[in-house]
Amino acid sequence: MTTVTKEGLLQHVGTELKTTDWFSVNQQQINLFAEATRDHQFIHVDPERAAQTPFGSTIAHGFLSLSMLSHFAETFGLAIEGAYMGINYGFDKVRFIAPVKVDSRIRAHAKLASAEEKNPGQFMLTFDVSVEIEGEEKPALKAEWLTMQMVA
């Protein structure tokens, strides 16, 4: 994560941020996500049945891929100097474009789309994020992710 000053924050708007390392999505992680969310659709958790689908294997839940943004933000994120708290503010747009097959590797590309001081010491950051699947033409997802940082 890169630390920036309040004054220097706007200089990063429109710039590509650091691309994350690859992350492998395995069946154990998919199964754990299924347990946590109670989403046991066979396409995620039954390798034999999933092999008979056009995907040829199990695939990660779209929300699993989306939830990885928190992990990926440790690399591409921006921390405003003096920030004492950051919160996930939500999404303006999320699109699941291509499935993440079991044992695929994914990584994130991000750009700071906007930064605005909503109230004194409260900064809304919007990131345009794309999650790439290694060896695939289409990304797993694209999202407009909003975060809020509280700065002393």
N, CA, C and O of each residue as an XYZ file, in Angstrom:
608
protein
N       0.848     -1.171      0.000
C       0.000      0.000      0.000
C       0.894      1.236      0.000
O       1.928      1.274      0.667
N       0.483      2.223     -0.746
C       1.234      3.463     -0.859
C       0.597      4.518      0.043
O      -0.625      4.666      0.065
N       1.417      5.241      0.776
C       0.935      6.336      1.625
C       1.124      7.654      0.881
O       2.187      7.920      0.320
N       0.068      8.478      0.887
C       0.107      9.784      0.221
C      -0.388     10.851      1.184
O      -1.120     10.557      2.129
N       0.013     12.082      0.941
C      -0.488     13.190      1.746
C      -1.858     13.618      1.221
O      -2.220     13.306      0.086
N      -2.610     14.330      2.049
C      -3.898     14.864      1.593
C      -3.692     15.748      0.374
O      -4.473     15.709     -0.577
N      -2.637     16.541      0.415
C      -2.355     17.462     -0.678
C      -1.943     16.730     -1.949
O      -2.239     17.193     -3.051
N      -1.265     15.596     -1.812
C      -0.787     14.854     -2.964
C      -1.776     13.829     -3.511
O      -1.529     13.213     -4.548
N      -2.885     13.653     -2.817
C      -3.858     12.639     -3.218
C      -4.379     12.859     -4.633
O      -4.457     11.919     -5.425
N      -4.732     14.092     -4.947
C      -5.316     14.371     -6.262
C      -4.355     14.098     -7.415
O      -4.793     13.860     -8.541
N      -3.062     14.129     -7.147
C      -2.075     13.817     -8.188
C      -2.177     12.365     -8.655
O      -1.707     12.030     -9.742
N      -2.792     11.498     -7.834
C      -2.910     10.077     -8.173
C      -4.189      9.749     -8.932
O      -4.330      8.642     -9.452
N      -5.126     10.695     -9.004
C      -6.374     10.438     -9.727
C      -6.062     10.202    -11.204
O      -5.342     10.976    -11.834
N      -6.616      9.126    -11.736
C      -6.406      8.774    -13.135
C      -5.167      7.948    -13.394
O      -4.913      7.569    -14.537
N      -4.390      7.659    -12.369
C      -3.164      6.890    -12.575
C      -3.376      5.416    -12.263
O      -4.167      5.048    -11.394
N      -2.649      4.589    -12.994
C      -2.648      3.152    -12.736
C      -1.848      2.908    -11.464
O      -0.759      3.453    -11.287
N      -2.394      2.095    -10.596
C      -1.731      1.766     -9.345
C      -0.992      0.444     -9.497
O      -1.064     -0.201    -10.543
N      -0.290      0.050     -8.457
C       0.545     -1.149     -8.523
C      -0.310     -2.396     -8.774
O      -1.287     -2.637     -8.066
N       0.064     -3.185     -9.786
C      -0.593     -4.463    -10.066
C      -0.228     -5.447     -8.957
O       0.919     -5.503     -8.515
N      -1.213     -6.214     -8.517
C      -0.976     -7.146     -7.419
C      -0.235     -8.394     -7.891
O      -0.103     -8.643     -9.090
N       0.237     -9.161     -6.934
C       0.801    -10.472     -7.234
C      -0.339    -11.413     -7.616
O      -1.506    -11.139     -7.335
N       0.014    -12.519     -8.257
C      -0.968    -13.541     -8.596
C      -1.427    -14.243     -7.323
O      -0.664    -14.411     -6.372
N      -2.695    -14.647     -7.333
C      -3.281    -15.387     -6.224
C      -3.966    -16.627     -6.795
O      -4.780    -16.516     -7.712
N      -3.648    -17.800     -6.265
C      -4.244    -19.051     -6.745
C      -5.554    -19.327     -6.013
O      -5.620    -19.266     -4.785
N      -6.586    -19.630     -6.782
C      -7.903    -19.957     -6.227
C      -8.061    -21.473     -6.280
O      -8.190    -22.049     -7.360
N      -8.051    -22.120     -5.111
C      -8.122    -23.582     -5.087
C      -9.482    -24.066     -4.572
O     -10.300    -23.275     -4.104
N      -9.700    -25.350     -4.664
C     -10.993    -25.921     -4.285
C     -11.278    -25.755     -2.796
O     -12.423    -25.530     -2.404
N     -10.253    -25.863     -1.974
C     -10.474    -25.691     -0.531
C     -11.021    -24.289     -0.239
O     -11.943    -24.135      0.562
N     -10.457    -23.278     -0.884
C     -10.934    -21.915     -0.662
C     -12.379    -21.775     -1.151
O     -13.202    -21.152     -0.482
N     -12.684    -22.348     -2.307
C     -14.046    -22.295     -2.838
C     -15.012    -22.978     -1.874
O     -16.099    -22.462     -1.611
N     -14.619    -24.137     -1.346
C     -15.475    -24.858     -0.394
C     -15.697    -24.054      0.891
O     -16.809    -24.003      1.416
N     -14.639    -23.435      1.384
C     -14.777    -22.617      2.592
C     -15.703    -21.429      2.355
O     -16.492    -21.066      3.228
N     -15.604    -20.828      1.176
C     -16.490    -19.713      0.844
C     -17.932    -20.207      0.762
O     -18.849    -19.530      1.226
N     -18.134    -21.390      0.173
C     -19.477    -21.977      0.097
C     -20.042    -22.183      1.497
O     -21.218    -21.912      1.740
N     -19.214    -22.658      2.410
C     -19.671    -22.856      3.787
C     -20.037    -21.526      4.440
O     -21.075    -21.407      5.092
N     -19.177    -20.534      4.258
C     -19.414    -19.237      4.899
C     -20.669    -18.557      4.380
O     -21.371    -17.886      5.137
N     -20.958    -18.725      3.096
C     -22.094    -18.026      2.486
C     -23.326    -18.909      2.326
O     -24.391    -18.430      1.936
N     -23.182    -20.196      2.626
C     -24.269    -21.176      2.474
C     -24.687    -21.333      1.008
O     -25.829    -21.691      0.720
N     -23.761    -21.064      0.088
C     -24.013    -21.201     -1.347
C     -23.279    -22.447     -1.833
O     -22.098    -22.391     -2.175
N     -23.991    -23.568     -1.858
C     -23.393    -24.848     -2.219
C     -23.793    -25.305     -3.616
O     -23.877    -26.505     -3.874
N     -24.041    -24.358     -4.519
C     -24.402    -24.744     -5.881
C     -23.313    -25.675     -6.433
O     -22.122    -25.435     -6.239
N     -23.742    -26.739     -7.123
C     -22.803    -27.782     -7.560
C     -21.674    -27.243     -8.427
O     -20.575    -27.796     -8.402
N     -21.907    -26.195     -9.183
C     -20.877    -25.660    -10.074
C     -19.642    -25.195     -9.289
O     -18.551    -25.057     -9.843
N     -19.845    -24.956     -7.982
C     -18.744    -24.517     -7.125
C     -18.116    -25.670     -6.334
O     -16.903    -25.682     -6.125
N     -18.922    -26.632     -5.895
C     -18.436    -27.590     -4.899
C     -18.438    -29.052     -5.320
O     -17.976    -29.902     -4.559
N     -18.935    -29.368     -6.490
C     -18.998    -30.764     -6.927
C     -18.175    -30.936     -8.207
O     -18.692    -30.739     -9.306
N     -16.897    -31.302     -8.067
C     -16.027    -31.407     -9.240
C     -16.539    -32.366    -10.316
O     -16.377    -32.090    -11.505
N     -17.144    -33.473     -9.931
C     -17.628    -34.442    -10.924
C     -18.772    -33.860    -11.752
O     -18.750    -33.946    -12.979
N     -19.754    -33.278    -11.104
C     -20.871    -32.676    -11.848
C     -20.422    -31.453    -12.630
O     -20.851    -31.248    -13.765
N     -19.569    -30.647    -12.037
C     -19.098    -29.430    -12.709
C     -18.284    -29.766    -13.959
O     -18.263    -28.991    -14.915
N     -17.613    -30.920    -13.949
C     -16.823    -31.333    -15.117
C     -17.712    -31.559    -16.340
O     -17.235    -31.514    -17.474
N     -18.998    -31.801    -16.112
C     -19.932    -32.054    -17.209
C     -20.517    -30.759    -17.785
O     -21.269    -30.808    -18.759
N     -20.192    -29.634    -17.214
C     -20.696    -28.341    -17.688
C     -19.748    -27.765    -18.736
O     -18.648    -28.284    -18.923
N     -20.156    -26.710    -19.412
C     -19.251    -26.055    -20.379
C     -17.954    -25.540    -19.747
O     -16.974    -25.316    -20.458
N     -17.933    -25.350    -18.422
C     -16.715    -24.868    -17.768
C     -15.680    -25.974    -17.617
O     -14.482    -25.694    -17.585
N     -16.119    -27.217    -17.525
C     -15.212    -28.349    -17.419
C     -14.624    -28.577    -16.042
O     -13.864    -29.525    -15.844
N     -14.960    -27.728    -15.093
C     -14.451    -27.858    -13.721
C     -15.312    -26.983    -12.821
O     -16.204    -26.271    -13.282
N     -15.024    -27.054    -11.534
C     -15.699    -26.121    -10.628
C     -15.180    -24.714    -10.903
O     -14.091    -24.527    -11.444
N     -15.986    -23.736    -10.515
C     -15.601    -22.328    -10.650
C     -15.814    -21.631     -9.311
O     -16.658    -22.035     -8.510
N     -15.051    -20.601     -9.089
C     -15.198    -19.804     -7.874
C     -16.493    -19.008     -7.940
O     -16.941    -18.617     -9.018
N     -17.080    -18.777     -6.792
C     -18.225    -17.889     -6.699
C     -17.791    -16.497     -7.179
O     -16.671    -16.067     -6.905
N     -18.671    -15.803     -7.887
C     -18.355    -14.431     -8.280
C     -18.048    -13.569     -7.070
O     -17.143    -12.735     -7.098
N     -18.822    -13.783     -5.992
C     -18.601    -12.990     -4.783
C     -17.281    -13.347     -4.092
O     -16.720    -12.524     -3.368
N     -16.786    -14.560     -4.310
C     -15.454    -14.902     -3.797
C     -14.404    -14.059     -4.513
O     -13.523    -13.480     -3.877
N     -14.504    -13.993     -5.834
C     -13.554    -13.172     -6.596
C     -13.652    -11.709     -6.167
O     -12.634    -11.035     -6.012
N     -14.868    -11.226     -5.976
C     -15.072     -9.842     -5.549
C     -14.486     -9.608     -4.154
O     -13.879     -8.569     -3.897
N     -14.669    -10.571     -3.265
C     -14.177    -10.401     -1.896
C     -12.651    -10.333     -1.845
O     -12.091     -9.820     -0.875
N     -11.978    -10.835     -2.862
C     -10.519    -10.779     -2.896
C      -9.996     -9.359     -3.061
O      -8.804     -9.115     -2.869
N     -10.871     -8.416     -3.416
C     -10.416     -7.033     -3.551
C      -9.834     -6.521     -2.237
O      -8.886     -5.735     -2.251
N     -10.378     -6.948     -1.116
C      -9.823     -6.518      0.175
C      -8.365     -6.951      0.300
O      -7.520     -6.178      0.751
N      -8.078     -8.168     -0.095
C      -6.693     -8.660     -0.067
C      -5.838     -7.892     -1.087
O      -4.734     -7.447     -0.771
N      -6.354     -7.745     -2.294
C      -5.582     -7.076     -3.344
C      -5.308     -5.607     -3.010
O      -4.285     -5.058     -3.420
N      -6.212     -4.974     -2.270
C      -6.024     -3.558     -1.920
C      -4.802     -3.342     -1.033
O      -4.291     -2.225     -0.948
N      -4.328     -4.396     -0.373
C      -3.097     -4.267      0.405
C      -1.929     -3.885     -0.499
O      -0.949     -3.303     -0.035
N      -2.030     -4.207     -1.782
C      -0.989     -3.864     -2.756
C      -1.310     -2.567     -3.478
O      -0.484     -1.655     -3.498
N      -2.512     -2.465     -4.083
C      -2.786     -1.295     -4.924
C      -3.356     -0.103     -4.162
O      -3.422      0.998     -4.708
N      -3.765     -0.300     -2.923
C      -4.442      0.750     -2.182
C      -3.584      1.963     -1.883
O      -2.354      1.913     -1.908
N      -4.275      3.050     -1.601
C      -3.631      4.289     -1.176
C      -4.093      4.601      0.236
O      -5.292      4.591      0.519
N      -3.155      4.876      1.116
C      -3.481      5.287      2.481
C      -3.111      6.758      2.609
O      -1.990      7.160      2.297
N      -4.056      7.544      3.065
C      -3.785      8.965      3.258
C      -3.051      9.130      4.576
O      -3.471      8.602      5.606
N      -1.956      9.865      4.534
C      -1.164     10.114      5.727
C      -2.072     10.647      6.839
O      -2.845     11.582      6.627
N      -1.969     10.047      8.017
C      -2.797     10.478      9.139
C      -4.149      9.772      9.225
O      -4.940     10.053     10.126
N      -4.417      8.859      8.294
C      -5.692      8.130      8.333
C      -5.711      7.221      9.555
O      -4.755      6.488      9.812
N      -6.803      7.276     10.299
C      -6.935      6.415     11.465
C      -7.966      5.313     11.241
O      -8.091      4.400     12.056
N      -8.706      5.400     10.133
C      -9.693      4.366      9.839
C     -10.055      4.430      8.366
O     -10.189      5.505      7.781
N     -10.210      3.255      7.786
C     -10.697      3.154      6.418
C     -11.861      2.182      6.394
O     -11.825      1.146      7.059
N     -12.891      2.511      5.631
C     -14.047      1.615      5.567
C     -14.432      1.345      4.117
O     -14.223      2.172      3.229
N     -14.993      0.179      3.912
C     -15.549     -0.194      2.623
C     -16.876      0.534      2.492
O     -17.767      0.347      3.321
N     -17.021      1.352      1.474
C     -18.222      2.167      1.304
C     -19.199      1.544      0.310
O     -20.359      1.949      0.227
N     -18.713      0.546     -0.449
C     -19.595     -0.147     -1.388
C     -19.105     -0.047     -2.812
O     -17.933      0.223     -3.074
N     -20.038     -0.274     -3.733
C     -19.717     -0.294     -5.149
C     -20.747      0.507     -5.927
O     -21.941      0.455     -5.629
N     -20.279      1.248     -6.926
C     -21.207      1.878     -7.852
C     -21.559      0.923     -8.980
O     -22.641      1.011     -9.561
N     -20.642      0.007     -9.290
C     -20.898     -0.930    -10.378
C     -20.004     -2.147    -10.194
O     -18.828     -2.026     -9.851
N     -20.583     -3.328    -10.428
C     -19.827     -4.576    -10.431
C     -20.347     -5.412    -11.584
O     -21.557     -5.556    -11.758
N     -19.441     -5.959    -12.367
C     -19.816     -6.861    -13.457
C     -18.921     -8.093    -13.389
O     -17.694     -7.989    -13.368
N     -19.564     -9.273    -13.355
C     -18.839    -10.539    -13.416
C     -18.764    -10.932    -14.886
O     -19.786    -11.198    -15.517
N     -17.565    -10.966    -15.419
C     -17.386    -11.099    -16.865
C     -17.006    -12.517    -17.281
O     -17.562    -13.042    -18.246
N     -16.082    -13.137    -16.582
C     -15.634    -14.488    -16.940
C     -15.470    -15.313    -15.669
O     -15.090    -14.782    -14.625
N     -15.756    -16.612    -15.754
C     -15.634    -17.463    -14.567
C     -14.180    -17.725    -14.202
O     -13.307    -17.796    -15.067
N     -13.941    -17.865    -12.914
C     -12.616    -18.233    -12.406
C     -12.660    -19.728    -12.112
O     -13.261    -20.159    -11.128
N     -12.021    -20.509    -12.968
C     -11.991    -21.958    -12.776
C     -11.060    -22.326    -11.628
O     -10.088    -21.626    -11.346
N     -11.376    -23.428    -10.978
C     -10.547    -23.906     -9.882
C      -9.093    -23.999    -10.340
O      -8.805    -24.383    -11.473
N      -8.194    -23.641     -9.439
C      -6.745    -23.640     -9.648
C      -6.265    -22.572    -10.629
O      -5.125    -22.622    -11.090
N      -7.123    -21.614    -10.948
C      -6.691    -20.458    -11.740
C      -5.940    -19.489    -10.840
O      -6.047    -19.530     -9.615
N      -5.185    -18.627    -11.483
C      -4.518    -17.542    -10.756
C      -5.132    -16.227    -11.200
O      -5.374    -16.001    -12.386
N      -5.380    -15.364    -10.222
C      -5.971    -14.063    -10.492
C      -5.097    -12.969     -9.878
O      -4.338    -13.204     -8.937
N      -5.228    -11.775    -10.436
C      -4.557    -10.601     -9.856
C      -5.377     -9.375    -10.223
O      -6.209     -9.417    -11.129
N      -5.134     -8.295     -9.516
C      -5.922     -7.086     -9.728
C      -5.095     -5.962    -10.328
O      -3.912     -5.784    -10.036
N      -5.782     -5.210    -11.186
C      -5.263     -3.966    -11.748
C      -6.228     -2.886    -11.261
O      -7.442     -3.087    -11.266
N      -5.691     -1.752    -10.844
C      -6.561     -0.706    -10.313
C      -6.076      0.672    -10.734
O      -4.899      0.897    -11.017
N      -7.038      1.576    -10.761
C      -6.772      2.980    -11.048
C      -7.602      3.783    -10.061
O      -8.754      3.445     -9.791
N      -7.021      4.844     -9.524
C      -7.791      5.749     -8.677
C      -8.617      6.630     -9.601
O      -8.074      7.492    -10.291
N      -9.933      6.414     -9.616
C     -10.816      7.143    -10.518
C     -11.169      8.518     -9.985
O     -11.286      9.476    -10.749
N     -11.341      8.615     -8.661
C     -11.660      9.923     -8.078
C     -11.323      9.933     -6.596
O     -11.233      8.888     -5.951
N     -11.141     11.125     -6.080
C     -10.885     11.337     -4.656
C     -11.533     12.661     -4.280
O     -11.321     13.682     -4.934
N     -12.326     12.626     -3.215
C     -13.053     13.831     -2.818
C     -13.163     13.896     -1.300
O     -13.476     12.900     -0.646
N     -12.906     15.070     -0.749
C     -13.101     15.272      0.682
C     -14.577     15.606      0.897
O     -15.012     16.725      0.624
N     -15.341     14.632      1.387
C     -16.789     14.784      1.555
C     -17.130     15.704      2.716
O     -18.015     16.553      2.610
N     -16.429     15.530      3.810
C     -16.524     16.368      5.002
C     -15.095     16.563      5.483
O     -14.211     15.808      5.078
N     -14.841     17.542      6.328
C     -13.471     17.721      6.810
C     -12.907     16.412      7.382
O     -13.462     15.843      8.322
N     -11.813     15.954      6.808
C     -11.163     14.745      7.274
C     -11.780     13.443      6.797
O     -11.356     12.372      7.231
N     -12.781     13.504      5.906
C     -13.420     12.300      5.374
C     -13.252     12.270      3.854
O     -13.851     13.068      3.133
N     -12.434     11.342      3.388
C     -12.094     11.274      1.974
C     -12.713     10.047      1.320
O     -12.477      8.915      1.743
N     -13.511     10.288      0.279
C     -14.098      9.214     -0.521
C     -13.176      8.935     -1.697
O     -12.882      9.829     -2.490
N     -12.719      7.688     -1.807
C     -11.868      7.271     -2.917
C     -12.642      6.273     -3.763
O     -13.263      5.353     -3.230
N     -12.608      6.449     -5.071
C     -13.233      5.501     -5.995
C     -12.139      4.873     -6.844
O     -11.351      5.562     -7.492
N     -12.115      3.534     -6.822
C     -11.133      2.779     -7.581
C     -11.833      2.028     -8.702
O     -12.855      1.380     -8.477
N     -11.284      2.114     -9.909
C     -11.704      1.247    -11.012
C     -10.799      0.030    -10.939
O      -9.582      0.142    -11.086
N     -11.400     -1.140    -10.710
C     -10.626     -2.359    -10.503
C     -11.034     -3.419    -11.515
O     -12.214     -3.579    -11.828
N     -10.048     -4.131    -12.015
C     -10.267     -5.269    -12.899
C      -9.492     -6.443    -12.328
O      -8.325     -6.302    -11.960
N     -10.142     -7.612    -12.252
C      -9.466     -8.814    -11.775
C      -9.168     -9.699    -12.982
O     -10.072    -10.236    -13.622
N      -7.894     -9.833    -13.270
C      -7.404    -10.611    -14.415
C      -7.301    -12.080    -14.042
O      -6.954    -12.421    -12.911
N      -7.606    -12.950    -15.001
C      -7.401    -14.389    -14.860
C      -6.214    -14.750    -15.745
O      -6.224    -14.464    -16.942
N      -5.211    -15.365    -15.178
C      -4.009    -15.698    -15.940
C      -4.365    -16.561    -17.154
O      -5.048    -17.578    -17.032
N      -3.889    -16.135    -18.317
C      -4.083    -16.884    -19.544
C      -5.433    -16.688    -20.215
O      -5.693    -17.292    -21.255
N      -6.289    -15.863    -19.649
C      -7.621    -15.626    -20.218
C      -7.692    -14.216    -20.815
O      -7.077    -13.277    -20.310
N      -8.445    -14.098    -21.883
C      -8.598    -12.805    -22.547
C      -9.472    -11.845    -21.734
O      -9.172    -10.656    -21.627
N     -10.554    -12.380    -21.165
C     -11.503    -11.545    -20.425
C     -11.198    -11.584    -18.933
O     -10.757    -12.609    -18.413
N     -11.431    -10.473    -18.245
C     -11.225    -10.464    -16.796
C     -12.356    -11.188    -16.067
O     -13.439    -11.389    -16.617
N     -12.090    -11.569    -14.844
C     -13.119    -12.184    -14.000
C     -14.201    -11.169    -13.683
O     -15.391    -11.484    -13.704
N     -13.774     -9.944    -13.388
C     -14.743     -8.911    -13.024
C     -14.152     -7.531    -13.206
O     -12.938     -7.347    -13.292
N     -15.056     -6.570    -13.262
C     -14.697     -5.151    -13.226
C     -15.609     -4.506    -12.195
O     -16.788     -4.845    -12.088
N     -15.046     -3.570    -11.437
C     -15.822     -2.940    -10.378
C     -15.395     -1.495    -10.166
O     -14.238     -1.131    -10.372
N     -16.353     -0.691     -9.753
C     -16.100      0.663     -9.264
C     -16.288      0.601     -7.754
O     -17.416      0.536     -7.264
N     -15.183      0.622     -7.023
C     -15.183      0.364     -5.585
C     -14.965      1.665     -4.822
O     -14.026      2.409     -5.106
N     -15.823      1.931     -3.864
C     -15.738      3.131     -3.050
C     -15.242      2.798     -1.658
O     -15.712      1.859     -1.015
N     -14.277      3.593     -1.206
C     -13.790      3.465      0.161
C     -13.783      4.855      0.802
O     -13.713      5.871      0.111
N     -13.855      4.878      2.103
C     -13.811      6.144      2.857
C     -12.665      6.073      3.848
O     -12.520      5.095      4.582
N     -11.856      7.115      3.861
C     -10.788      7.184      4.847
C     -11.009      8.381      5.758
O     -11.304      9.486      5.302
N     -10.864      8.142      7.037
C     -10.984      9.193      8.060
C      -9.563      9.622      8.435
O      -8.731      8.805      8.830
N      -9.312     10.913      8.300
C      -7.968     11.454      8.505
C      -8.005     12.470      9.630
O      -8.869     13.345      9.683
N      -7.031     12.327     10.540
C      -6.933     13.239     11.684
C      -6.424     14.614     11.236
O      -6.276     15.516     12.061
